[in-house]
Amino acid sequence: MNASSAAGKHHVLKPVLGTLQLWGIAVGLVISGEYFGWSYGWATAGTLGFTITSVFIAAMYATFIFSFTELTTSIPHAGGPFAYSKRAFGPTGGYLAGAATLIEFVFAPPAIALAIGAYLNVQFAGLDPKMAALGAYLIFMTLNIVGVQIAATFELAVTLLAIFELLVFMGVVAPGFSLANFTKGGWSGSDSFSLASVPGMFAAIPFAIWFFLAIEGVAMAAEEAKDPRRSIPIAYITGILTLVVLAIGVMVFAGGAGDWTKLANINDPLPQAMKMIVGDNSGWLHMLVWLGLFGLVASFHGIILGYSRQIFALAREAYLPSYFAGVHPRFKTPHRAILAGGVIGIAAIFSDELIKIGGQTLTANIVTMAVFGAILMYILSMLSLFRLRRLEPDMVRPFRAPFYPYFPAFALFGALVCMATMIFYNPLIFGIFVLFLLLGYGYFRLTGRQRDEAIALAGEH
């Protein structure tokens, strides 16, 4: 074995994942978004205004996923959007997409970890939510290191339990559901629509995105899929349909359970909504808290898988220090990348005074930062799709975006609208986001020689 192949062997992931496991990852990555985070949108838009926002975002995600699947199946790479933009726009395009995706996937887990802490705090009032969040990181980083097949099987199991629990929630609150509760003050606190309702609907965009954020992370498992060209389209399409149905159901039933304004700025809206129907001491409530943790765990665990593959892919091509491209000799997982993302997430959890800005909660600001990364990545991915169609018309495309160019054009339009409105309503967080990108770009410019050497040693992946 020569030096080049020996080096490459240590930077290769093992293809072991089937279609059902990939569907579990697709839904599991996102499903915590049905449990918390989205209700912050009610605080600015009201229930009815937020419903309009959510329908628009759902349409954007549906068209995006149908378009993104073309890229994922044509270029099955652990870097996902990084690889697509690099092929379409060169190294700088790859850097921007990789950095945006990394920000999305590194900042989403601490928000979910804090929600896990909030849910556990419902059961154990003396438990510090931050310490519970720290414990979640330690447990699920370990599980991801032990092996991707074990991790994916666990992800599928907890995702199925999480879906079951959301259906139980809807069933338990249904007898007390009132449309009048849902519509009262539903237009930014008003009972009737007016132009004054529109700004709140735009301000709520990041929390509607939270319903679907990170589904694109399946792309980062492409190198570990047994048959990515067949299984990834099935996983993506069935996954987005599953999530749209659940998002609508959860939002409507929670809002109709009682006074929805009490749910608008908290991390555990579903248990609190159920309390309005069954009281504080019902066995249903305790079951929701415990099983509800599965939804949060599914996303938390899945996004650890996602961020680690993004760090691994960037490091493998010297966009990050090559140290993080190491694969565990026994478990064949990117253990250093898993730990690196965890250190950043844990630091975010314990950085209240740095992150609690703009008058919003820590969780709301972390969500917004993750969404900025996601939206930039969506824009770059759709631009990559258009460019590759033009530059490489003969590329093998096992799945082609339906209704081209209309689906990717709508997804691009939706992402641009989201980016513009988010910048307007969150200028300080956007400034921090841009600072992260500039710092990363400085590193990118200083490490061109390392990237050339990485390509010479291991070849393009």
N, C-alpha and C positions, 0 to 999 in steps of 0.2 A: 504494500500500500504506500503510495507516494505521499508527500507532505500535504499536497492540496486536498486529496481525498480524505486523508486523516483529519484535517481541520474541518472539512465539510461535514464529516460524520458527527462531530460534536455539536453542530449547529443545525441538525435536522430533526424534525418532529415526526412522530410515528402515526400513520393513518389507521385509526381504529374506530372512528365514530360512524354510526349508522343514521338512517333518516329519522327514526323516532328520537334518537338522542339529540340530533340537531334541532328538531322541532322543540324539544324540551329546553334546549339552550335558547332558542329564539324567543319563546314565550317567557321562560324563566328570567332572562336578562331584563325583561321589561315589567314583569307582573307586580313588582313592588310599587310601581307607579299607579296601580289601581288601589293600593292600600293607603297611600299617604302622598303628600306633595301637591297633588292636583287641587286640593281644596283651598289652597292659598289663592287660586284664581277667583274663587267666589268673593274674596275680600275686595277685589277691585271691580269685577264685572258683574257680580250677582249670579244667581243660578241660570237664568235665561240668557244673559249676555255671555256667560262662560260656555253655555251649550253651543251657541253660534260659533264662538272661537274654536271649540273642540271639534265641531263638524268640519270646519275649514282645515284644521291641523290633521284630522283623520284622513281627509282627502289628499292632503299633501303627502302624508306617509304612505298611503296606499299606492299612489303613483310613483313615489320615490322607490319603494321596495320592488315594484314590478320592473323599474328601470335599473336599479342597483344590482338586481339579480343577474342581469346581463354581464356586468363587470365581474361579479364574484365568480361566475361559472367560466368566464373567458380567461380570467387571471386568478386562479386559486392560490392565494398567497397569504401567509400569516399576517402580513402587514395590512391586508385589506385595502382601504382607501389610499394609504401611502403608496402601495404598489401601482394602483390605477393612475394616480396623479403623476407619479414618477414616469410612467410609461408615456403618458399623454403630454406632459409639460416639462419633463426633465427633472434633474435633482432638486431645483428650487420648488417646483410644484410638489414633488414628493415630500420635501421638508414641511411645507405648509399643511398638507393634508395629514401627515404623520403627527405633527405637533398638535393640530386641532383635535384629532382623534384621541391623542394621549391625554389632553386636558379634559376632554369629555369623560373618558373612562377612569381617570385617576380621581376626578372630583365627584363623580356620582357615588362611589362607594361610601365616603364618609357621611353623606346625607342619609344613605340607607342605614348605615350603622347606627346613627343617632336615632333613627326611627325604631330600630330594633330595641335600643335602650329605652325609648319612650313606651313601647308596648310592654316590655318587661317591668317597667316602673308601675304600670297599671296593676300588675299582680304583686309586685314587691315594692312597696312605697319607699322603703329605705335604700333601695338600690340606686346608685348613681348611674344615670343613663350613659355618661361618658365612659365609665369603667366597663359597662356592659358592651358598649361599642368597641372598646379596645379588646375585650375578650372575643368578640365576634371576628375581629381581624385575625387574631392569633389562631383561632380554631380553623377558619376557612382558608387561610393561607396554607396551613399545614395540609389540609385535605387536597388542595390544588397541587401541592408539591408531590404528594404521594402517587398521583397518576391521573392522566386525563380521562381514561375510561371509567375509573372509579368516580372521578369528579362528575363526569357527564351522566353516569347512571344515577348518582345521588341527585343531580340537578333535575333529571326527569321525574324522579320520585317526589321531590318537594314541589315541583311545578304542578304535578297532578293534584297533590294535596291542597295547594294554594288555590287552584281553580275550583276544586270541590268546596273549599271554605267560602269563596266569593259567592258561589251558588247558594250555600247555606245562609250566608248573610242576607241575600236578597229574599230568600224564602222566609226567614224569621221576621224581617221588618215589613214584609209585604202586607200583613193584616192591618198594620197601623199606617200604611202609606196614605198620604193625602196630597193630591195635586195642588191644592190650595197652599199647603206648606211649601211646596217646591217653587211655586210662582210668586209667593209674597215677597215683595221687594226684589224681584228677580232681575231687574235692570239697574244694576249698580245702586241698590237700595230703593229704587222707585218701582211702583207697580205698573208703570207704563213706559214704553220705549220713547226715548228722545235722543237728539244728537249728543246730549250730555252723557249718554250711556256708552258712546263709541270709544272714547279714550280708555275707559276701563277694560273694554273688550280687547283692545290692542295690548294693554299692559299685562293682561292675563296670558298672553301667548306662551311664555316659558313654562307655565304650569299645565297648559294643555299639551305641550310637547312632552312633559314628564309622563303622560299616559303611555307614550310610545318610545321614549328615549332609550337607545342602546340596542334596538332590535338588529341594527346593522352589524352588531358584534359577531354574529354568526360567520361573517366573512373572515374573521380572524381565526376561526377553527377550520378553514378550508383545507389547509395542509394536513389536518388530522382526520379529515373525512375519507371514508373508504371510496366513495364515488361522488365527488363533489358536484359534478356536472348534472347528475340526476337528483341527488338528495337535497342539495341546497335550495333549488327552486321550490320543491315541495315544502321544505321546512319554512321558508320565507313566506310563501303565499298563505299556507294554512295558519302560520303564526300570526300574521297581521290581521287576518279575519277573526281569529280567536280573540285577539286583544281589542279590536273595535267593539265586538259584542259585549265583552266584559266591562270595558270602560263606560259604555252607555248605561249598562245595567246598574253598575255600582253608583255612578253619579246621580242617576235619577232616583234610585231607592234611598240613598243617603239623604238627598235633599228633601225628600218627601216624608222623612221620619219625624220631623219636628221643626224646631227653630234652627235653620241651617246656618245662621250667623254665628252660632256657638261652635261650628265646625270649621270655620274659615281660616283660622290661624293656629292650628294645632297639628301635631305630628301623628295623631291616632284618631282620625275622623270616624273610622268604621266602628270601633268599640263605643265611642261616644254617641254615635247615631243609634246603635243598638240599645244603649242605656235608655234612650228616649222611649223605646218601645217596651223593653222587658224589665227595666229597673236596674239598680246597681248590683244586685246580688244573684241574678239569674245564672243558672248553669250555662245557658246559651252564651252569655257574655264571656264567661271564663273560657269556654271552648273557642270562641272567636279570637280571644287574645292569644291563646296557645297555638291554634292552627293558623291564625293570621301571621304568626312569626314565619311560617313556611314560605309565604309570599315574599316577605322581606329577605329571608335567607336565600331563596332561589335567585333573586336578582343580585344580591350581594355576592354570592358565590359565583354566579355566572359572569359578573363584570370583572371580578378578580381574574377569571380566565381570559377575558377580553383584554384588560390592560396589560397583562403579562405577555400576551402574544404580540401586542403592539410594541412594547418595550423591547422584546426579543427581536422582532423583525427590524426595528430601527437600529438596534445595536449590531445585528448581524451584518448590516451594510454600512456600519460606522457613522450613522447619524447620531448615535449615542455611543458612549464608551463600550468597546467590544466585550468588556467584562460581563455585561448584562446579557450577552448572547449565549452564555454558558448553559448547557443542558445537563441535568443531573445524570450521572453515569448509571444509576440504578433505575430511577423512575422515569427517565426520558422526558422530563418536564423542565421548563425554563425557570428554575427555582430562584435564581438571582433576580430575575425580572419580577417575579411574584413578590419577593421581599422588598424590592425597591419601591414599587407602587404602594405597598402597605405602609412603608415609613412615611411617605408623603401624605397619605390619607389619615394616618394617626395624628400627624402634626396638625392637619387641618381641623380635626376634632377638638384639639386642645388649644386652638388659636382664636378664641372667641373675640377678643378685642381687635384682632386684625381683620377678621372676616365679618363681624357683625357691623356692617356699614349701611348707610342709606336708610336707616330706620327699620330695616327688615330683620327677620330672625336669622340666626346662623344657618339653619337649614335652607331657608329661602335663598340666601345669597350663594350657598354652595350649589344649589340646583341651577341658579342662573348662570354661574360660571361654567358648569358642565354643559348647559344648553348652548352657550356661545361657541364652545368647541364643536358641538354636534352640528350646528347650523353652518359654520364655516366649512366643515367637512362635507355636508350635503351639497353645498354650492359647488365645491371643487369636484365632487364625484360626478355631478350632472354635467359640468363643463367637460370633464374627462370623457364621459360617454359620447358627447357630441363630437369632440375632437378626434377620438379614436375611430368613430364611424367614418370620419372624413379621411384621416391619415392612413388607417389600416382597414379598408373595406373588406379585405380577404381574411381577416382574423377569424379563427374558428370561434363561433359564438353558439354554444350548445343551447342557450336560452336567449331569445331576442326580445327586447322590451316591446310589449304590445302597444299598438296605437302610436308608434314612433312617428313624428317627433313630439306628439301632443302630450303624452304622459310625462316624459322627462322635462318638457318645457313647463308644464304646470308645477311639477315638483321644484324646479329651479325658481320659478316665479314665487311660489309659496315660501321657499327658503329665503329669498331676497326680502320679501315682505317681513318675515320674522326677524331677520337680522336688522333691518332698518328700524323697526319699532322697538326692538330690544335695546338698541343703542340709544334711542331717544329716551326710554324710560329707565335705563340702567347705565348712565354714562360713566360712573365711577368704576363699576365692575368691569365695563368694557375697557376702560383705561388699564386696569390691572391685567386683563386678558391680553391686550396688545403688548403690554410690558413683558409678559411671559413669552409671547411670540418673538419679540425683538431680542430678548436674552438668548433664546434658543437659536435664533438666526445668527447671532454673533458666534455661538459655538459652531454652527453649521459652516460658516465662512472660514473658520480657523482650522477646520478638520478635513479639508478637501483631499489632502494627500492620503490620509487614513482610508478614505472611501475608495480612492483609486487602488490602494493596496488590497483592500478587502475584495474588490471585484477581481483583481488579478489572482488572488489566492483561492477564492471559493467560486468564482463565476457568478453571473447573474442568477438570482433565484426567481 
